[in-house]
Amino acid sequence: MVQLSFFFNIILIALFVKLISKAESEYFFNPFVGYVTTRINKLLDFLKPVLALPEQMALLIIVISLFFFKTLLISRLSPTISLSFGQLITCTPASEIPEQISLLTFSLLNTISFLFKFWGFYFLASLIAAPNRKNRASDAFKYYAKPFSSIPFIYQPIILLALHAALAGIASNLGSLSFQPQESSSPVVISLTSYPIIVQIIKTVWLGLLSLSDAIMVMIQVLFISIIGSMISTILKKRDMMILCNEASELVLGRFARRASANSGMDFTPIIFFFAAHYGYMILSTFVTNLINTPIQLPF
Protein backbone atom coordinates (compact mmCIF):
# COMPACT_ATOMS: atom_id res chain seq x y z
CA MET A 1 0.00 0.00 0.00
CA VAL A 2 2.86 2.38 0.81
CA GLN A 3 4.48 1.65 -2.56
CA LEU A 4 1.19 2.30 -4.37
CA SER A 5 0.71 5.64 -2.61
CA PHE A 6 4.36 6.52 -3.36
CA PHE A 7 3.79 5.80 -7.08
CA PHE A 8 0.67 7.99 -7.31
CA ASN A 9 2.25 10.82 -5.31
CA ILE A 10 5.27 10.90 -7.63
CA ILE A 11 2.98 11.22 -10.65
CA LEU A 12 0.95 13.95 -8.94
CA ILE A 13 4.13 15.91 -8.19
CA ALA A 14 5.21 15.69 -11.85
CA LEU A 15 1.78 16.91 -12.96
CA PHE A 16 1.78 19.68 -10.33
CA VAL A 17 5.16 20.97 -11.54
CA LYS A 18 3.96 20.84 -15.13
CA LEU A 19 0.86 22.80 -14.05
CA ILE A 20 2.83 25.66 -12.48
CA SER A 21 5.61 25.74 -15.08
CA LYS A 22 5.75 27.74 -18.27
CA ALA A 23 6.17 25.78 -21.48
CA GLU A 24 9.25 27.71 -22.51
CA SER A 25 11.05 26.78 -19.29
CA GLU A 26 10.97 23.05 -20.04
CA TYR A 27 14.21 21.46 -21.20
CA PHE A 28 13.62 18.22 -23.06
CA PHE A 29 17.33 17.41 -23.48
CA ASN A 30 17.43 16.30 -19.83
CA PRO A 31 16.24 12.66 -19.84
CA PHE A 32 14.92 12.91 -16.26
CA VAL A 33 12.61 15.74 -17.34
CA GLY A 34 12.11 15.15 -21.04
CA TYR A 35 10.91 11.54 -20.70
CA VAL A 36 8.16 12.51 -18.25
CA THR A 37 7.20 15.83 -19.84
CA THR A 38 6.94 14.35 -23.34
CA ARG A 39 4.43 11.77 -22.14
CA ILE A 40 2.41 14.36 -20.26
CA ASN A 41 2.31 16.48 -23.42
CA LYS A 42 1.10 13.49 -25.45
CA LEU A 43 -1.67 12.95 -22.93
CA LEU A 44 -2.61 16.63 -23.13
CA ASP A 45 -2.60 16.56 -26.94
CA PHE A 46 -5.07 13.70 -26.77
CA LEU A 47 -7.37 15.23 -24.13
CA LYS A 48 -7.42 18.91 -25.11
CA PRO A 49 -9.68 18.39 -28.16
CA VAL A 50 -11.95 16.14 -26.08
CA LEU A 51 -12.20 18.54 -23.15
CA ALA A 52 -12.18 21.66 -25.37
CA LEU A 53 -10.20 23.51 -22.70
CA PRO A 54 -6.89 25.38 -22.52
CA GLU A 55 -3.85 23.29 -21.61
CA GLN A 56 -3.62 24.41 -17.98
CA MET A 57 -7.32 23.74 -17.34
CA ALA A 58 -7.07 20.30 -18.97
CA LEU A 59 -4.02 19.54 -16.84
CA LEU A 60 -5.87 20.67 -13.70
CA ILE A 61 -8.72 18.28 -14.52
CA ILE A 62 -6.19 15.46 -14.98
CA VAL A 63 -4.63 16.19 -11.57
CA ILE A 64 -8.02 16.25 -9.82
CA SER A 65 -9.19 13.09 -11.62
CA LEU A 66 -5.99 11.23 -10.73
CA PHE A 67 -6.30 12.33 -7.10
CA PHE A 68 -9.86 10.99 -6.89
CA PHE A 69 -8.80 7.74 -8.59
CA LYS A 70 -5.92 7.34 -6.13
CA THR A 71 -8.26 7.97 -3.20
CA LEU A 72 -10.85 5.49 -4.44
CA LEU A 73 -8.30 2.78 -5.24
CA ILE A 74 -6.45 3.01 -1.93
CA SER A 75 -9.72 3.14 0.02
CA ARG A 76 -10.74 -0.13 -1.64
CA LEU A 77 -7.45 -1.80 -0.77
CA SER A 78 -7.08 -0.38 2.74
CA PRO A 79 -9.70 0.24 5.46
CA THR A 80 -8.36 3.72 6.30
CA ILE A 81 -6.04 6.33 4.83
CA SER A 82 -3.65 7.53 7.49
CA LEU A 83 -0.69 9.84 7.96
CA SER A 84 2.59 8.59 9.38
CA PHE A 85 4.88 10.67 11.58
CA GLY A 86 8.10 8.76 11.88
CA GLN A 87 7.97 5.01 12.38
CA LEU A 88 5.74 4.84 15.45
CA ILE A 89 3.15 7.65 15.33
CA THR A 90 0.11 7.43 13.06
CA CYS A 91 -2.82 9.78 12.54
CA THR A 92 -6.15 8.25 11.46
CA PRO A 93 -9.46 10.01 10.74
CA ALA A 94 -11.63 10.79 13.76
CA SER A 95 -14.70 8.57 14.10
CA GLU A 96 -17.13 11.53 14.30
CA ILE A 97 -16.17 12.79 10.81
CA PRO A 98 -18.29 11.38 7.94
CA GLU A 99 -16.47 8.63 6.06
CA GLN A 100 -16.47 10.31 2.63
CA ILE A 101 -15.18 13.61 4.02
CA SER A 102 -12.47 11.98 6.12
CA LEU A 103 -11.42 9.83 3.16
CA LEU A 104 -10.92 12.80 0.85
CA THR A 105 -9.39 14.97 3.58
CA PHE A 106 -6.78 12.44 4.66
CA SER A 107 -6.00 11.46 1.09
CA LEU A 108 -5.26 15.14 0.40
CA LEU A 109 -3.20 15.44 3.59
CA ASN A 110 -1.31 12.30 2.61
CA THR A 111 -0.42 13.80 -0.77
CA ILE A 112 0.56 17.15 0.75
CA SER A 113 2.65 15.36 3.38
CA PHE A 114 4.57 13.51 0.66
CA LEU A 115 5.10 16.79 -1.25
CA PHE A 116 6.56 18.43 1.87
CA LYS A 117 8.80 15.40 2.48
CA PHE A 118 9.91 15.54 -1.15
CA TRP A 119 10.88 19.17 -0.63
CA GLY A 120 12.68 18.12 2.56
CA PHE A 121 14.62 15.58 0.50
CA TYR A 122 15.57 18.40 -1.88
CA PHE A 123 16.85 20.46 1.06
CA LEU A 124 18.91 17.54 2.38
CA ALA A 125 20.37 16.88 -1.07
CA SER A 126 21.27 20.57 -1.38
CA LEU A 127 22.79 20.52 2.11
CA ILE A 128 25.23 17.71 1.38
CA ALA A 129 25.73 18.52 -2.30
CA ALA A 130 29.31 18.77 -3.49
CA PRO A 131 30.27 22.32 -4.53
CA ASN A 132 30.39 22.87 -8.29
CA ARG A 133 29.41 19.27 -8.99
CA LYS A 134 26.18 19.10 -10.97
CA ASN A 135 24.65 16.51 -13.24
CA ARG A 136 21.39 15.96 -15.10
CA ALA A 137 19.78 14.43 -12.01
CA SER A 138 20.46 17.51 -9.85
CA ASP A 139 19.14 19.86 -12.56
CA ALA A 140 16.00 17.75 -12.91
CA PHE A 141 15.56 17.60 -9.13
CA LYS A 142 15.60 21.39 -8.96
CA TYR A 143 12.92 21.44 -11.67
CA TYR A 144 10.65 18.94 -9.89
CA ALA A 145 11.08 20.71 -6.53
CA LYS A 146 9.38 23.89 -7.83
CA PRO A 147 8.36 26.29 -6.38
CA PHE A 148 10.29 25.34 -3.22
CA SER A 149 13.62 25.18 -5.08
CA SER A 150 13.34 28.88 -5.97
CA ILE A 151 13.37 29.89 -2.28
CA PRO A 152 16.78 31.05 -0.97
CA PHE A 153 18.56 28.16 0.75
CA ILE A 154 18.87 29.95 4.10
CA TYR A 155 15.09 30.19 4.46
CA GLN A 156 14.29 26.66 3.32
CA PRO A 157 14.63 24.85 6.72
CA ILE A 158 12.44 27.46 8.44
CA ILE A 159 9.74 27.19 5.78
CA LEU A 160 9.92 23.39 5.82
CA LEU A 161 9.49 23.20 9.59
CA ALA A 162 6.60 25.69 9.45
CA LEU A 163 4.86 23.68 6.70
CA HIS A 164 5.27 20.37 8.53
CA ALA A 165 4.15 21.90 11.84
CA ALA A 166 1.05 23.32 10.14
CA LEU A 167 0.35 19.92 8.61
CA ALA A 168 0.80 18.24 12.02
CA GLY A 169 -1.56 20.77 13.64
CA ILE A 170 -4.27 20.21 11.02
CA ALA A 171 -3.92 16.42 11.19
CA SER A 172 -4.01 16.29 14.99
CA ASN A 173 -7.20 18.37 15.03
CA LEU A 174 -8.95 16.38 12.31
CA GLY A 175 -7.78 12.92 13.33
CA SER A 176 -6.60 10.73 16.15
CA LEU A 177 -2.90 10.33 16.91
CA SER A 178 -1.67 6.98 18.18
CA PHE A 179 1.77 5.83 19.30
CA GLN A 180 2.77 2.20 18.79
CA PRO A 181 5.46 1.22 21.32
CA GLN A 182 7.82 -1.43 19.99
CA GLU A 183 7.47 -3.51 23.14
CA SER A 184 3.66 -3.36 23.18
CA SER A 185 0.97 -4.73 20.88
CA SER A 186 -1.64 -2.07 21.70
CA PRO A 187 -1.24 1.54 20.53
CA VAL A 188 -1.32 4.50 22.92
CA VAL A 189 -3.57 7.46 22.04
CA ILE A 190 -1.88 10.88 21.92
CA SER A 191 -4.31 13.73 22.52
CA LEU A 192 -2.52 17.00 21.77
CA THR A 193 -5.72 19.01 22.02
CA SER A 194 -6.06 18.10 25.70
CA TYR A 195 -2.85 19.94 26.62
CA PRO A 196 -2.57 23.67 27.46
CA ILE A 197 -2.13 25.84 24.38
CA ILE A 198 1.62 26.39 24.94
CA VAL A 199 2.24 22.66 25.30
CA GLN A 200 0.12 22.03 22.21
CA ILE A 201 2.30 24.39 20.17
CA ILE A 202 5.54 22.84 21.42
CA LYS A 203 4.43 19.26 20.78
CA THR A 204 2.95 20.20 17.39
CA VAL A 205 6.31 21.67 16.36
CA TRP A 206 8.02 18.45 17.52
CA LEU A 207 5.48 16.44 15.53
CA GLY A 208 6.25 18.62 12.51
CA LEU A 209 9.98 17.99 13.04
CA LEU A 210 9.25 14.27 13.15
CA SER A 211 7.36 14.56 9.87
CA LEU A 212 10.25 16.54 8.37
CA SER A 213 12.72 13.83 9.41
CA ASP A 214 10.79 11.40 7.18
CA ALA A 215 12.47 13.19 4.26
CA ILE A 216 15.51 11.08 5.14
CA MET A 217 13.44 7.97 4.40
CA VAL A 218 12.49 9.40 0.98
CA MET A 219 16.20 9.95 0.32
CA ILE A 220 16.96 6.36 1.40
CA GLN A 221 14.22 4.99 -0.87
CA VAL A 222 15.57 6.93 -3.87
CA LEU A 223 19.10 5.66 -3.15
CA PHE A 224 17.81 2.08 -2.82
CA ILE A 225 15.99 2.31 -6.17
CA SER A 226 19.14 3.76 -7.77
CA ILE A 227 21.33 0.95 -6.41
CA ILE A 228 18.92 -1.76 -7.58
CA GLY A 229 18.49 -0.05 -10.95
CA SER A 230 22.26 0.19 -11.39
CA MET A 231 22.67 -3.53 -10.62
CA ILE A 232 19.92 -4.51 -13.07
CA SER A 233 21.28 -2.26 -15.82
CA THR A 234 24.76 -3.76 -15.30
CA ILE A 235 23.40 -7.30 -15.65
CA LEU A 236 21.35 -6.36 -18.73
CA LYS A 237 24.23 -4.25 -20.10
CA LYS A 238 22.00 -1.18 -20.47
CA ARG A 239 24.60 1.60 -20.48
CA ASP A 240 22.17 4.54 -20.64
CA MET A 241 20.11 3.23 -17.74
CA MET A 242 23.27 2.57 -15.72
CA ILE A 243 24.49 6.15 -16.26
CA LEU A 244 21.12 7.58 -15.14
CA CYS A 245 21.08 5.40 -12.01
CA ASN A 246 24.64 6.41 -11.17
CA GLU A 247 23.75 10.09 -11.56
CA ALA A 248 20.75 9.60 -9.24
CA SER A 249 23.00 7.89 -6.68
CA GLU A 250 25.52 10.72 -6.96
CA LEU A 251 22.69 13.21 -6.36
CA VAL A 252 21.77 11.50 -3.07
CA LEU A 253 25.34 10.94 -1.91
CA GLY A 254 26.40 14.54 -2.60
CA ARG A 255 29.90 15.29 -1.34
CA PHE A 256 30.20 11.66 -0.17
CA ALA A 257 30.06 10.35 -3.75
CA ARG A 258 33.30 9.22 -5.30
CA ARG A 259 34.43 11.07 -8.38
CA ALA A 260 34.46 9.19 -11.66
CA SER A 261 38.27 9.42 -11.81
CA ALA A 262 38.52 7.77 -8.39
CA ASN A 263 36.18 4.88 -9.23
CA SER A 264 38.17 1.70 -9.56
CA GLY A 265 36.64 -1.65 -8.81
CA MET A 266 33.50 -1.95 -6.74
CA ASP A 267 32.18 1.13 -4.94
CA PHE A 268 30.57 0.36 -1.59
CA THR A 269 29.92 4.03 -0.75
CA PRO A 270 26.18 3.94 -1.64
CA ILE A 271 25.60 0.87 0.54
CA ILE A 272 27.52 2.36 3.47
CA PHE A 273 25.63 5.65 3.10
CA PHE A 274 22.34 3.73 2.90
CA PHE A 275 22.85 2.03 6.27
CA ALA A 276 24.36 5.14 7.90
CA ALA A 277 21.39 7.31 6.81
CA HIS A 278 18.91 4.67 7.98
CA TYR A 279 20.63 4.37 11.37
CA GLY A 280 20.74 8.16 11.75
CA TYR A 281 17.06 8.39 10.87
CA MET A 282 16.15 5.79 13.50
CA ILE A 283 18.08 7.71 16.18
CA LEU A 284 16.52 11.06 15.24
CA SER A 285 12.95 9.75 14.93
CA THR A 286 13.19 7.83 18.22
CA PHE A 287 14.53 10.92 20.02
CA VAL A 288 11.77 13.22 18.70
CA THR A 289 9.09 10.57 19.34
CA ASN A 290 10.24 10.34 22.98
CA LEU A 291 10.04 14.14 23.24
CA ILE A 292 6.43 14.07 22.04
CA ASN A 293 5.50 11.39 24.58
CA THR A 294 7.32 13.06 27.47
CA PRO A 295 5.11 15.23 29.74
CA ILE A 296 5.98 18.94 29.90
CA GLN A 297 5.77 20.68 33.25
CA LEU A 298 4.94 24.38 32.89
CA PRO A 299 6.37 26.78 35.49
CA PHE A 300 2.97 28.49 35.89
Secondary structure as UniProt FT lines:
FT   HELIX           2..20
FT   HELIX           23..25
FT   TURN            28..29
FT   HELIX           31..51
FT   HELIX           55..77
FT   STRAND          83..85
FT   TURN            86..88
FT   STRAND          89..93
FT   TURN            95..96
FT   HELIX           99..127
FT   TURN            131..132
FT   HELIX           136..144
FT   TURN            145..147
FT   HELIX           148..150
FT   HELIX           153..155
FT   HELIX           156..174
FT   STRAND          175..179
FT   TURN            182..183
FT   STRAND          188..190
FT   HELIX           192..194
FT   HELIX           197..213
FT   HELIX           215..236
FT   HELIX           239..253
FT   HELIX           254..256
FT   HELIX           260..262
FT   HELIX           269..293
//
